[in-house]
Amino acid sequence: MSISAFNRRWAATILEALTRQGVRHVCIAPGSRSTPLTLAAAKNSAFTCHSHFDERGLGHLALGLAKVSREPVAIIVTSGTAVANLYPAVIEAGLTGEKLVLLTADRPPELIDCGANQAIRQQGIFSSHPAASLNLPRPSQDIPARWLVSTLDSAMGQLDAGALHINCPFAEPLYGAMDDTGQSWQNALGKWWESDEPWLREIHATGVAVQPDWPEWRQKRGVIVAGRLSAAEGIKVAAWAKMLGWPLIGDVLSQTGQPLPCADLWLTNKLTDCLQQAEIIVQFGAHLTGKRILQWQAACQAEEYWLIAPSPGRLDPAHHRGRRLVAEISSWLDNHPPQRAADWAPELQALATATLRLAESRTENFGEAQIAQRIVRLLPEAGQLFVGNSLVVRLIDALAQLPVGYPVFANRGASGIDGLISTAAGVHRACEQATLAIIGDLSALYDMNSLALLRDTSVPLVLLVVNNNGGQIFSMLPTDAEQRERFYTLPQNVNFSHAAAMFGLAYQQPNNWHELQAAVAKAWQHSGTTLIEVIVEPTAGVDCLKQLLALVKTA
């Protein structure tokens, strides 16, 4: 019997079962123990295979692919610390709901805890962060193939959101020519191999629990809060709110067009006292960005607080009294039609418009506040935007008004700066649309290995690195200046021209707004990636935000 040949058949069965569950993208890191899985994925024509030498970046690449495709994405890594490097992506997926299927190759049980090379305890390595974990046995013909496929189908059928960790031990030898070993084991699945259906279908009852008292609530004064939504959901929520005549406070990721822009500024103004008249707050989606929005959300005292999102869990850090409705947002909206009414708080529109005009007038100097405020002018037509974390996402949220339904993506679950370039690469690859990604300099340094993923792109991608020489979001902290620089902002005094050259990327460093616009416009005519670095005054963006907050508060 050939162990290597049966390892390959076992792995091929795993990968084929995943195709029946909607997996189309497989992200692969190099390694020896994972050879059976890698070769099986490469041979299966249903997959688009992606590779990267950095497992942390690989996990985030898969995360980006899953964000856009809204389908499960598989990841194959070898044993040892390669597995541990997937941890940040697993955490993010658990918070934001992307489906990741982790196929982690492992040493067989007899090589664990005995000093064997590259052998660690991989079972349960991700603790409670995956949605589910499956520890497969060593490949054996004594285990029916129907057990393997039905076990995988059951696990995938229950995966509503987050990561599924499938630990796959393989004994050596891992290499060798294929022979007939295990052919009858494989053939026992019969016509399954010629079909495209799962062996086992787990069907879970789905539906929207219609709120019977909605006809009464929709006649009252309400406020809508929009967190992270899809483009289609954002359009529907905006139309729904307009019909009701309820104020809509939209996050940068809501894709609602933010009909009341700059909410994170104007919520400090006394004119917002009218919001205290709200009898019901309805929130769609989670993970709000703006600090003032979160403060208002925590303090609001409406009779009812409803939160609608497809992922389970409370998703409300303020723990309001009300209803947590687990449902697809579009379906929920369809089942809870609005009743046309006039705006009950029209003064908010005037306040929001005046705040947006103030933001425009106070961001005339070139820098990250100006770029954030004018980000719409840089967006590609029929493209998409990926926004990094820390200061840049907060500035865009506070200062800009994004187009309704324009796709916006970010990692706002755990809000880390790890894996932002690789996530943007996955977002770009999933739909092959022109993509603008904007991140800070420390974020770029943190994931610089993943510039390798931006080579050889057939559709334009602009990676806009705003270099304020460190993590200047920490400039908002009331800490001693010397300690803040040493332990928080960590200025590195670097530029990214050499990084772009090392990975063969086009590079531009504009010095004013007109040069930036010209560089971006040129990049949209270029089929590959352009890294555009904007070097700005370190604290200018934070200072501008502080000034605007003070002006709006007293206006």
Summary of the structure (lengths in Angstrom):
residues: 555
radius of gyration: 25.3
end to end distance: 81.4
largest distance: 81.4
contacts: 1975
relative contact order: 0.11
helix: 42%
strand: 15%
